[in-house]
């Protein structure tokens, strides 16, 4: 690509000195939408300390995600990079990222996923009984505990992780991931830094105990403990801790958001709920679920795809420009950050008819490449996407099979988006067996 630096920068505003538009980006859920409406498919801003270009739409996503390591390299806001850790797969790039990704993928191979089903079912049944007993509950915090318990059990062999010290500090750590990186004791980032140290200590204790045993177990940690890279090298303790922390975050925070959206949309759309119920009752649900059985639930597939389109758990992804390039007649300067917009792409009228309507049957039609990207795309597409789909599907089947729920009145169902989208009042429901 011939780069003309005479091309204009994208339109937009850098905002205030130093802070730029970071506060508006973090607090205004319509930050990008407002500016796309004003400036078009891409605009410039200044967030998290860097001049940033924000892109939206299928063609913009194609350009960005298909030029990984050519014009763009993965990056994150400083708060996120610091709290995930320098050894985390999320912050690696290039060959190191590819090598570590191959190692960690072993925990998400089809064989591994199939082995997780009994554990997910057992924990799901425990929580269903708990919610039935409660009758009325603020569901979102419960769903956070549910997904954390599953992640802790499957990834590090820890029972009831949400009730442990690790569970106590996990929420505070998550809350600091996308914040201003001010390491003061009273800031969200400062609190999260302290919690990171506590989390790493708890994870280190689990790793060292596991290494003392001849039987390393069958979970993701066992796989990582035995994994060797192309040079025959094992992961160091520091890297093991950061990778485990990333797995717990990815298997908990974003998944909770997706499950909460499913629960909310089924309450808002009883007709769709009924169609899901009709489909799943065609199967023998008295026996343990299997991957093959779940694959045959095609309408539920479309419902869950629409959940991830309608409210994607991750609103966008960050890249750093590593070579000057151009898109749509604008110059993208080396050293700047680019964010691609998942949420706004999923609400694009050029891709989806009536995008503000929750309509699973839109996925009967062929998808537009790079127009549906709830798990990102390209070389860095979410490594745990099939695990997420599996857990969502198991809970959906068990919920719809035997239970009804209704939204309590006078609650705020608008979404707060940090660290992931969820109803402001915690999704308050009545819950009862059918």
NUTOR-574053 format. One record per residue (C-alpha): x, y negated, z. Coordinates in steps of 0.001 Angstrom, whole numbers, padded with zeros to 6 digits, always signed. Each point is the difference from the previous one (the first is absolute). Layout:
N
XYZ
...
//
This chain:
434
+000000+000000+000000
+001391-003366-001016
-000490-002384+002895
-000502-003673-000603
+000473-001900+003215
-001708-002885-001766
-003280+001846+000533
-002094-001559+002767
-000398+001480+003440
-003503+001250+000763
-002350-002702+001309
-000579-000329+003715
+001281-001649+003159
+002794+000755+002452
-001948-001527+002895
+001734-001261+003117
+003774-000150+000535
+001373+003245+001487
-003414+001533+000732
-001257-000332-003547
-003494+001518-000207
+000734+002941+002318
-002616-000876+002606
-002726-000332-002630
+001135+003293-001577
-000316+001793+003344
-003256-001558+001162
-002073-000567-003142
-001341+003234-001474
-000751-001858-003247
+003461-001615-000275
+000919+001672-003298
-003521-000036-001470
-000321-003761+000428
+003322-000611-001744
-000651+002498-002796
-003260-001829-000665
+001881-003284-000125
+003222+000989-001778
-000683+003273-001829
+001596+003459-000033
+003206-001101+001746
+000923-002888+002249
+002919-001079+002136
+000046-000554+003738
+002452+000175+002911
-000645+002683+002638
+002098+001842+002576
+002937-002306-000736
+000232+000699-003750
-001268-001602-003218
-002550+002542-001184
-002014+000703-003141
-003303+001778+000530
-001354+002084-002902
-003351+001658-000571
-001551+002194-002691
+000806+003205-001852
+002505-001478-002450
+001892-001821+002732
+000148+003205+002045
+001215+001929-003044
+002804-002491-000595
+001108-000015+003617
-000323+003700+000840
+001491+001301-003231
+003117-002154+000385
+001084+001276+003411
+003809-000230+000376
+000224-001891-003319
-001490-003374+000857
-001378+000755+003455
+001007+001753+003204
-002166+000772+003006
+000018-002438+002868
-002112-000874+003033
-000498-003061+002195
+002751-000290+002614
-002365+000946+002832
-000966+003222-001779
+003557+000997-000925
+001231-000609+003531
-002783+001952+001684
+000129+002940-002428
+003779+000201+000363
+002954-000156-002374
+000067+003795-000477
-003687+000275-000926
-000961+001393-003406
-002165-003108-000471
+002995-002340-000110
+002362+002192-002044
+000364-000703-003720
+001548+001662-003034
+001722+003368+000279
-000117+000074+003805
-003777-000466-000088
-000405+002739-002629
+002145+002427+002021
-001791-000626+003292
-003396+000101-001699
+000733+003520-001289
+000853+001139+003519
-003095-001467+001626
-002315+001191-002779
+000526+003541+001280
-002413-000872+002830
-002703-000854-002558
+000293+002868-002478
-003238+001913-000715
+001125+002903+002191
+000630-002341+002916
-003318-001797-000490
-001926+003279+000051
+001695+000942+003275
-001171-003262+001599
-003721+000661-000501
-000658+002103+003159
+001628-002631+002221
-001948-002831-001619
-003250+001960+000427
+000709+000761+003669
+000758-003621+000892
-002971-001190-002085
-002397+002311+001880
+001354-001261+003331
-000684-003622-000965
-003438+000757-001426
-001027+001498+003341
+001457-003010+001786
-001956-002454-002183
-003181+002031+000352
+000355-000186+003782
+000633-003747-000107
-003106-000627-002196
+000885-003695-000371
+003538-001077-000731
+002362-002497-001541
+001176+002369-002684
+003120-001601-001455
+002173+000374+003143
-001163+003630+000211
+000948+000599-003622
+003452-001431+000746
+000427+002533+002787
-001285+002767-002276
+002477-000656-002822
+002888-000543+002433
-000713+003315+001724
+000059+001797-003355
+003189-001755-001134
+001758+000730+003307
-000986+003676-000048
+000817+000655-003663
+003146-002075-000234
+001704+000416+003391
-001993+002732+001778
-001312-002368+002689
-003464+000759+001409
-002429-002873+000639
+002567-002589-001027
-002421-002877+000500
-000122+000774+003742
+003806+000000+000390
+002454-002847+000575
+000655+000072-003748
-003681-000634-000636
-000068-002867+002498
+002606-002056-001836
-000803+001014-003584
-002791-002549-000518
+002171-002878+001212
+002794+001091-002340
-002424+000146-002942
-001369-003448+000794
+003426-001564-000552
+000756+001525-003408
-001335-002908-002074
+000702-003063+002100
+002411-002896+000231
+003301+001597+001142
+000400-002093+003145
+001679+002271+002592
-001414-001824+003014
-001467+002041+002863
-003555-001315-000434
-000261+000269-003808
-001557+002984-001786
+003385+000698-001585
+001880-000250+003289
-002422+002408+001689
+000268+002369-002966
+003808-000008+000194
-000161+001207+003613
-002543+002635-000977
+002221+001208-002840
+002740+000778+002502
-002440+001915+002186
-001327+001923-003003
+003497+000911-001164
+000901+001205+003490
-003097+002214+000144
+000732+001378-003488
+003661+000612+000882
-001025+002011+003053
-002265+002170-002157
+002759+000507-002610
+002651+000960+002554
-002353+002440+001728
-000876+001573-003331
+003654+000418-000965
+000582+002064+003147
-002461+002653-001198
+000833+002822-002381
-003477-000383-001509
-000260-003516-001430
-003726+000370-000626
-002200-000470-003084
-000699-003741+000005
+001480-002891-001977
+002744-000526+002593
+001116+003610-000468
+000283-000623-003737
+002052-003170+000545
+002285+001716+002511
+000857+002691-002537
+000139-002261-003062
+003286-000630-001791
+000689-002464-002785
+001825+000695-003289
+003339-000136+001847
-001106+002487+002639
-000283-002708+002650
-002707+000065+002674
-001870-003084+001168
+001648-001864+002876
-001875-000509+003265
-000518-003700-000809
-001443+000848-003403
-002196+002766+001396
-001511-002454+002477
-000766-002614-002644
-001500+002578-002385
-002211+001448+002732
-001172-003486+000953
-000896-000690-003637
-001908+003297-000261
-002002-000806+003124
-000856-003455-001342
-000925+001211-003485
-002029+002912+001361
-001867-002183+002457
-000452-003702-000677
-001033-000044-003659
-001988+003221+000323
-002026-001413+002884
-000989-002946-002177
-001143+002280-002831
-002023+002267+002298
-001643-002994+001676
-001010-001322-003430
-001561+003358-000854
-001980+000009+003258
-001155-003581-000568
-001012+000513-003626
-001943+003184+000772
-001960-001926+002643
-000698-002762-002529
-000913+002400-002824
-002226+002829+001287
-000768+001025-003597
+003691+000761-000611
+000216+001725+003391
-002871+002249-001077
+001718+000917-003272
+003173+000942+001892
-002086+002134+002367
-001716+001740-002896
+003339+000827-001605
+001786+001350+003053
-002950+002212+001039
+000545+001939-003233
+003075+001474+001667
+000377+002443+002875
+001123-002320+002783
-000152+002666+002681
+003489+001144-001012
+003224-002024+000231
+000428-002521-002775
+002544+000654-002742
+001721-002142-002591
-001948+001780-002747
-003362-000662+001665
+000810-003659+000556
+001093-000412-003624
-003416+001129-001198
-001750-002860+001835
+000181-002338-002972
-002612-002524+001112
+001731-000395+003359
+003210-000535-001994
-001617-002910-001807
-001349-001450+003249
+003463+000047+001581
+001573-001488-003132
-002543-002816+000187
+000797-000471+003717
+003653-000570-000923
-000941-002314-002865
-002518-002018+001977
+002201-000573+003062
+003558+001137-000734
+001872+000542+003290
+003061-001737-001441
-000746-003329-001643
+003173-000190-002090
+003664+000893-000334
+003206-002028-000056
+002931+000051-002429
+003100-002166-000359
+001000-001247-003452
+003475+001437-000690
+000300-001332-003580
-001579-003072-001543
-003039+001014-002019
-003180-001426-001433
-003644+000917+000059
-002983-001670-001619
+002119-002952-001117
+001468-000737+003438
+003510+000361+001382
+000489+002359+002968
+003350-001075+001501
+002532+002419+001421
-000075+000000+003802
-003689-000865+000297
-002542+002391+001491
-002985+001318-001955
-003137+001369+001604
-002436+002064-002046
-003603-000192+001146
-001820+003287+000537
-003157-001537+001501
-000488-002566-002753
+000785+002498-002747
-002743+002243+001392
-002473-002899-000157
+000977-001057-003531
-003017-000455-002310
+002202+000868-002965
+000531+003481+001472
-003182+000726+001943
-003622-000768-000731
-001657-001610+003042
+003106+000494+002179
-001753-001323+003126
-002442+002942-000114
+000884+003270+001745
-000561+002480-002847
+001746+003414+000047
-001329+000860-003464
+002228-002614-001579
+002668+002730+000183
-001920+002191-002439
+001628-002223-002632
+003680+000138-000872
+002201-002138+002216
+001988-002882-001418
+003733+000623+000538
+001375-002196+002791
-003533-001210+000759
-000451+002396+002929
+003012-000005+002303
-001048+000579+003643
+003251+001912+000573
+002199-002353-002001
+001628+001371-003136
+003155+000712-001916
+003025+001497+001706
-001218-001045+003447
-003563+001280-000071
-001033+001083+003513
+001602+003351+000735
-002800+000987+002389
-002970-000785-002257
-001184+003624-000216
+000264+000356+003777
-002136-003126+000401
-002618+001326-002415
-000054+003356+001787
-000561-001487+003453
-002640-002432-001291
-001853+002824-001705
+000025+002347+003003
-001372-002667+002337
-002577-001080-002598
-001283+003572-000400
-000221+000638+003733
-001680-003343+000667
-002613+000194-002727
-000683+003701+000584
-001416-000383+003512
-000205-003629+001098
-001769-003293-000576
+001157-003466+000988
-001510-003473-000112
+001575-003409+000327
-000887-001904+003150
-001578-003419-000668
+001624-003395+000585
+003573+001028-000738
+002544-001623-002293
+000735+002376-002895
+002303-002405-001837
+003507+001338-000313
+003166-001078+001684
+002883+001077-002232
+003069+000105+002274
+001595+002499+000202
-002677+001842-002045
-003662-000847-000792
-002557+000820+002686
-003292-001471+001312
+000615-002821+002475
-002303+001407+002679
+001418+003496-000161
-002859+001712-001934
-002607+000494+002730
-002340+002921-000635
-002453+002440+001493
+001107+003556-000706
-002113+003136+000309
-000304+003539-001351
-002551+000464-002745
//
